Amino acid sequence: MASENTAPQTILIRGIEIPVENKLVNQASLKFFVDNPRVYSVLRAEGKDPTQEDIQARLQDLEHVKELVQDIRINKGLIEPLIVKSGSLEVFEGNSRLAAYRMLASTDPVKWGLVKCTLLPADIDESLVFALLGQFHIKGKKDWAPYEQAGFLYRRYHKHNEDPQALAREIGISAKAVSHLVSVYEFMMDHGENDVNRWSYYDEYIKSNKIKKARQQHPQLDDLIVKKIRDEEIERAVDIREQLSVICNSQRALTRLVSGTSTFSKAYESAVSSGGEDTNLGTVKRFRNWLTRPQVEDKLIAAEGSIRKNAIYELRKIADRTKHLLKKMEQ
């Protein structure tokens, strides 16, 4: 009987075939990868290099890790192997799964002693490792939170000198989106902001062109807004978009806010009363401007079948609602 030729196993990263070995490894010998974006974001607030015990303790408190424990128990093991670097035995991909596996091993070390792993070469270039993580978690299953994605891209940009265009091609998002994520993360780093739950506040702050102009005029605005977010004077991320942008439209209200003579809420009230644009008013204006565009009118008139029928229905509903609002507002 002729013997079969088994091709060596490989994994493709950035067009390079990397040789790998699939095998069972003692879970106790594995190490969490400290630079993994999920591990990094969970422990960054501590301000120190975490130990392996620190990482296990923090990860096992996360809800998704507790859910993984149940999934692994039901499946009697891992469906997807951990991706591990030979030699150091660092787990590049699957740190949450390792934490869950160790929770099971703490009650039955024999049953859960060995874990499925895909071993990468010991000398693999670090930039290829991060490229692999980006393929998994930004372009692939996208299970990293925006803060984790941004931290990953920030380190790729600064540590590996990858430009936004190259990162955009690598992970399948626009260069503009890459630059924005890096900018928000950099802003948080520069202002000592360690609370990952405040990401959305700074996301709104950095993306607004109105706020950007105000920041250029008043450099002290950054520190002021960070303080107001931390003190919970700005209660919601949406208040950055819906209220701070209105304040920035009123020079008087903005000056009073920056000088400290107005609270955030008082500055917003002042901006609205002095002609600053309320969010609801802005939405109405944008809808009117959109609806009066010649190309929109042409497309609606040319619509056929169910699209035409549904458009007529929606426009009638809008007209009825508009009449109702006008009647109430003009009373």
N, C-alpha and C positions, 0 to 999 in steps of 0.2 A: 504494500500500500504506500503510495507516494505521500511524503510529508508535505504539509502546507507551509508556505512561506508567510510568516506573520509580519506585516509591515510595522515598523516602529511607530509608536503612538506619538502624535504631535498636537499642538494647539497653535492656532494662527493668531498672531498679534501684530498689527500694523504691517501685514503682508509678509511677516517672517514666520516660518514654521519652527516652533520651539519644541524640542523633544520633551516628553513628559513620561512619568511612570505612575500607573494607578496601583495603589496597594493599601492594605490596612495598616494603620499606625496607632500606637498607644496614645490615647488622647492626653494622658498626663505629661507626655514629652513635648506636646505642641505649645507654641507661644502665640499670644495675641499680637497682632501687628499694630503697634502704637500709632502709626501714621494712617491707619485706615480711617477714612472720613467719619464713619459712624462712631468709632471709638474716640477719635480725636474731638468730635463735637460734644460728646457726652462728658468728657473729662477735662476739657480745656478750661472750664471755669475754676478748676482747682488751682491753676497757676503753677503747677509743678509736673515733673515727669511721673506718670502713674506707674505703679508696680503691676505685675501680672494679677496679683490678688485684688488690687484696686479696680482693675478692669472687670474682672469676674463679678465682683460685688456690685458694681454699677450696672453692668449689662443685665444681670439676672433680675434686676428690679424693673426692667423695661417690659411693658405689656406685650410687645411683639415677641420677646424672648420667652415669656411664659407660655404664649400660644405655640411657639416652636417646640417646647417641651412636649406638649400634648401631641403635636403632629409627628414628632420623631417616635414617641411611644407607640402610637397607632400604627405607623409604618414599619415599626421594629428596626429602625435605623434611618440613615440619611438617604433621601432620594438623589440629591446632588452632592457629589463629594466636595470636601474642603479643598481649596487650592493653596498649596503649601510650598514654601521655598526649601529645597533640600539643604542640608547642612544646619542652618539656623532653626529650621522647622517653624518659621513664622507663618501664620495663617493669613495670607493676603486676601483671600475671599472666603467668607463664611465665619467671621468672628462671632456673630450672634448665634449661629448654629453651634459653634464650639461651646459657647457659654451655656446654651440649653443642654447640650450633650453632657457637660460636666455636672449639671444639676441632676441629671438622671444617674450619672456615675457615682454621685455622692451617696445614693441609696443602694445601688447595686453595681459595685466597681468591676465585677467579673462580666456581667452581661453587657455593660456599656464601656468596657475597657478599650476596645479597638474601634476606630472610626475610619470610614472611607476617605481617602485623600488622593488628589492628583498632585504629584510632586514635580515642581519646576526645577530647572538647573540651579545649582548653588550660586553660579556666577551670572545669573540673568540680570540684565541692565535694569536699574530701578525705574527708568522712564517707561520701559515696556510694561512693568508691573502696573504703573498708574494708568497707562493706556488701556490695559486689560480691565481695570476697575471702572474706567469711564465707559467702556463698551458694555459692561454688565449693568451699571447703575444709573447711567444718564441716557445712553442710547437704547439700552435694553429694557430691563424690567422697571427702571426708574423708581426704585423704592427708597432712594435717599431723599430726605427733605431738602428744600432749597438751600438752607444754611449748609448742609453737608455737601451738596453739589458745589456751592460757591467755595467752600474751604478746599475741596479737591482741586478745583480750577485755579484757585489762588496759588496753591503750592506748585501746580504744574507750570503756572506762568512765571513764578518767581524762582522756584528751586530748579526747574528743568529748562527754563528759558524758552518755553513754548509760546509762540505768539497767538493772539486770539483767532486768527484765520486758520492756523494749523489745528488748534483745539476744536474749532467749529467743524472742520472737516472730519476730525477724528470721532466726534461724539454726535454729530448730526443735528446741531442747533446753530443758529446764526452767530456770526462774529459779534454782532451788536449785543446779543443775549449773553455771550461769554463775557464781554467787557463790562456789562451791567452787573452781573453776578460778582465778578472780581472786585468791582468798585464798591459795591455794598459791603462785601466782606472786609475789604481794606478799610472802609470807613469805621466799621465796628472795631476792628483791631486797633486803629489809630486812637479811638476814643475809649479804649479799655472796656468795651461792651462785651461781657461774657455770657449774657442771657440769650440763649438760642431762641427763646420764645418771643423775643423782640425783633426778630428778623424782619417781619412784615412791616413794622414801623419804618425801618431804615430803607427797606425796599421802596416804599412809597416816597420817602423823603428824597432819595437819590434820583428816582425816575422823573420827577416833575420838573418841567422846564421853567415854570413860574418860580418855583422854589430855588432852582439853580441860579436864576438871575438875582434873586434876593440874597442868596449866599455870597455872590460876588460883590454885592453892594455892602453887605454887613458880614464880614468874616466871623464875627462873634456869634452869629446865629447858630452855627453847628453845635458849639458847646452848650448854648442855651436850650436848644431843642433836646439834646441828649439828656440834660438835667431834668427837663420837664417830663420826658418819657419815663425816666427812672423814678421821679417823684409821683408819677401817675396823675400829674396835672393834665397831661394828654392821655386820655383813658383808652383810646382805641386806635389801631393803625389807620382805620378809615378816616379818623379826624385829621390826619396829616393830609390826606388827599382832599377831603371835603371842606376843611376849615382853614388849615394853614395856607393852602393855595389861594383862598379868598383873602386872607390877611395880607398875603404878598402882593395882591392887586391894589391895596390901599397903602400908600406911602406913610400916611399919618398913623394908621393902625400898626403897621410894621415897625415904625420908629418907636412907638410907645411900647410895643412888645420887647424890642431889643434893648431899650433903655431901662426896662424893668418897671415902668410906671403903669403898665397894664398886665393883668393876668392873661393867659391864653384865651379863656372864654370871653373876657371883656374886650380883648383885641378883635376877636371874631365878630362880636356884636357891633363894635365900632365900625369895622370894615363893611359889614352888611348895611348898616344905617347910612353910611356915607357913600353908598353906591357900589360897594364891592359886590361881586356877583355871587349870589347864593347858588349852591349846588343844584337844587331843583330847577332854578331859573336857567342855569347853564345847560342842563339837559334838554329843557324845552327849546332853547335857542338852537342847539345842535340838531335836534330832530327837525325843526322848521327849516334850517339851512339845508339839511340832507334832502328833505321832501321837495324843496323848490329847485333842486338841481335839474337842469334840462335832461341829462342822461337818465336820471331816475324816473322822471315823468315819461320819457320815451319808452323805457323798458316796461313800466307798469301798464301803459296803454297798449303796448305790443304783446303783452302776456296773453297766453291762450289756455284753454282747458281749465283744469283744477287750480292752476296757479292764479289765473285771472279771477276765477270765482272766489278763491280764498282771499285774494288781495282786496277785492270789492267788499267782502265781509268785514275784514279788519279795518279798512278805511271808514266804513260806516260806523263801526264801534268807536273808532277814534273821534269821529265827528260828533256822535251822540255824547260821548264823555266830555268833549271840549265844550259843547253847548251847556252841559250841566255845570261844569266848573266855572264858566264865564258868568252864568246866572248867579251862582253863589258869591263869586268874588266881586261882582258889580253891585250887589245889594248894599 
